[in-house]
Amino acid sequence: MNFRQLLITPILNGFIIKAGCSHVVVEGGHEVLLKKLRRYYEKPRETEIEYQKNSIDAHVIPDKEPERADADVETRDSGEPTVDDALNY
């Protein structure tokens, strides 16, 4: 698995880590941050799954890809929906 780019921002009582479109708050000092980063480095996939499963908003993470809203829109020669198709839908 490839690692996500991490952006670490210090805050008053810890750090905010931005990983992709997710944000994780780490409360505590540098030692806590390093412990969390070490775990991610050693087991990135398992760490991401754990954070997603235990997040306070886990109910908003879909179990599967949502169906495309334009799935029933007719297409033209290029195979892609046109603006007219979308407006007439």
FENFENLIN-V591763 format. One record per residue. N is the residue number from 1. RES is the residue in one letter. PHI is phi in degrees with one decimal (none if undefined). OMEGA is omega as a letter, one per 30 degrees, with the letter a starting at -180 (999 if undefined). Layout:
[[N RES PHI OMEGA] [N RES PHI OMEGA]]
//
This chain:
[[1 M none l] [2 N -80.9 l] [3 F -79.8 l] [4 R -81.1 l] [5 Q -69.0 a] [6 L -112.2 l] [7 L -116.7 a] [8 I -107.1 l] [9 T -118.0 l] [10 P -69.5 l] [11 I -129.1 a] [12 L -53.6 a] [13 N -118.7 l] [14 G 160.2 a] [15 F -145.7 l] [16 I -113.7 l] [17 I -109.5 l] [18 K -100.3 l] [19 A -128.0 a] [20 G 66.5 l] [21 C -98.0 a] [22 S -102.6 l] [23 H -124.1 l] [24 V -124.9 l] [25 V -98.0 l] [26 V -113.5 l] [27 E -89.4 l] [28 G 127.3 a] [29 G -88.4 a] [30 H -60.2 a] [31 E -62.4 l] [32 V -65.9 l] [33 L -59.0 a] [34 L -63.3 l] [35 K -63.3 l] [36 K -65.9 l] [37 L -66.1 l] [38 R -62.7 l] [39 R -63.2 l] [40 Y -63.8 l] [41 Y -63.6 a] [42 E -77.3 a] [43 K -140.6 a] [44 P -61.8 a] [45 R -63.9 a] [46 E -62.7 l] [47 T -65.8 l] [48 E -63.3 l] [49 I -61.4 l] [50 E -61.7 l] [51 Y -64.5 l] [52 Q -67.3 a] [53 K -67.1 a] [54 N -99.2 a] [55 S -72.3 a] [56 I -71.3 l] [57 D -115.8 a] [58 A -59.8 a] [59 H -67.2 l] [60 V -92.2 l] [61 I -86.2 a] [62 P -68.8 l] [63 D -75.7 l] [64 K -142.8 l] [65 E -64.4 l] [66 P -68.8 l] [67 E -70.2 a] [68 R -70.0 a] [69 A -65.9 a] [70 D -95.8 a] [71 A -62.6 a] [72 D -97.0 a] [73 V -76.5 l] [74 E -67.1 a] [75 T -116.6 l] [76 R -104.8 a] [77 D -52.2 a] [78 S -73.4 a] [79 G 88.2 a] [80 E -100.0 l] [81 P -62.4 l] [82 T -99.0 l] [83 V -60.9 l] [84 D -60.1 l] [85 D -59.5 a] [86 A -67.1 a] [87 L -69.5 a] [88 N -91.2 a] [89 Y -71.5 999]]
//
